[in-house]
Amino acid sequence: MGNFEQGCGDAREQEIKGLLQANRDLQQELEAHRLSEAQLARELVQAELALRVIPSAALSLDLHGRITSWNNKAERVTGYSREEVLGHSCEIFALGPCAQECETFIDDQGNALIGKVCQIKTRDGKVRSVSKNTDLLKDPDGTVTGAVVTFTDITEQLEVELQLRTERDKFRGILSALDQGMHILNRDYVIEYQNEILRRTFGDKIGEKCYEVYKQRDKPCEVCRMHAAIERNEIQRTEEIMSDRRHYEQSYVPFADVDGQTKALILLRDVTEEKMYRAETMRAGQLASIGELAAGVAHEINNPINGIINYAQVLLDDSSQVSMEDEASSPMQREMLGRIIKEGERIAYIVRNLLFFARQREEEAEVVAIEAIIHDSLSLIKHQLQKDGVTIKTDISPDLPSIRVHPQQLQQVFLNLLSNARYALNQRYPGRDPGKKVEIRCQAVENQGRHLVRTQITDYGPGISPELLTRIFEPFFSSKKPGEGTGLGLSISAGLVRDFQGQLRVESEPGSHTTMTVDLPAYAE
């Protein structure tokens, strides 16, 4: 009995000890839980404080879109106090009803929204633009329980961006309307900007080197005006020929961009036509001087040659009265005198044409026969053609309509075309050759209801390559060797023909021939 009682006492003691230990464990767990709750409370307070003071507007939502927290910045941006919004739907500051599925929690790809730009309505009814980010709230099991939303007022930023875009578009419009090319280069010769004129002329070359694009070089120019402008901090000006073979007046203006990098803004003004007009004016002045000299020389020649012709005619008349003993020599004398008269008359004819060509007249256009102008033009250059062994073949239709032109100017066109034909033939045939010939054909044609007088001058020289053919009428472009041509003849001729309401065209087959066609409107009374 005693052993039983002792056993029961031991069991009770163990039970009591177990209960005491369980109590201690429970007390420890309660204390740990109390500490954890306190820590959590402190963290919640800290999180709430952090949420209130962050520079972005912030709020939290439950799954029904009800606002559960609202920071100070959100109050300032929207005008709504915390008390006014807590527990209410976020639609309180939306512009309109929300979609069925709240975009705060999901986008089209099932991701949280980042950088969503939208508009909200403030308490006083104003509309503000905001950039919105979301972060989903989840429980330990990963179930979404709500969301935290932050948003930044970007209304002023968007307005500034709009103003910048407006100013940029206005600036681009001004640059596009300029009749000058403009580009920006950095110190490494890289093109950073081109306006529309340069893009049309050279193509979009942004990012490429200026010397490659405009000069077709593989290294920078020996004298770089762009670097000179930057180093000296002063505007540099120059005139250059670009890869399109046109003349450009350039101004290099140094400047610093927003990052402080020094660059150059270059303005290009196409002065090709201006140079052509200046050269044409100078050439006209030279022709006027030559004309005055030629007129003086022609007058000096005209008087003695008329005397020679008259004296020869007197001798020819007297030769019919020679005595019988001189009869044997009379035919020879008469033949020689006849040749003197004939050659004298030819000289007199050339002198008259020279005087006509040398005169600078400001008269109105005349109604003339084109065959007469062709004939007069040939008389001035025929000797040079024959001296070079060039055969001239003409095919002029009878009864051609009249044309209304400045005879002297049209003669200048024909002389230029014949001179070019002579040059081409001499290039292909340095000496005499049966193929060394010029053909002149003139006929009446009709084209698109217009009655025209068409003159075609064909030479059988080396022809013109297709790549040169497209540029043949460009001012200052010449296919001749340096020093043998100004590059103005055909451009001036084309301009003169246009002034007559006509057209100058070229057709060529390399190694075969070149045909220049002058179409002029027939004169209708």
Protein Blocks (a to p, Z undefined) as FASTA:
>chain_A
ZZmmmmmmmmmmmmmmmmmmmmmmmmmmmmmmmmmmmmmmmmmmmmmmmmmmpmbdcddd
dfkopafbdcfklmmmnopafklmgopafklmgfbdcdfbdfklocfkopacehiacddd
dfkopacdddddddddddfkopafbdcdddddfklmmmmmmmmmmmmmmmmmmmmmpcbd
cddddfkopafbdcfklmmmnopaehiafklmmnopabdcfbafklmmmmnopacddddd
dfkopacdddddddddfkopacdddddddfklmmmmmmmmmmmmmmmmmmmmmmmmmmmm
mmmmmmmmmmmmmmmmmmmmccfklmmmmmmmmmmmmmmmmmmmmmmmmmmmmmmmmpcc
fbdcddddfklmmmmmmmmmmmmmmmnopacdddddehiacddddfklmmmmmmmmmmmm
mmmmmmmmmbacfklccddddddddeehiacdddddddfbebjafklmmmmmgghiafbd
ehiaghlmmmmmmmmmmmnopacdddddehiaccdddddddddZZ
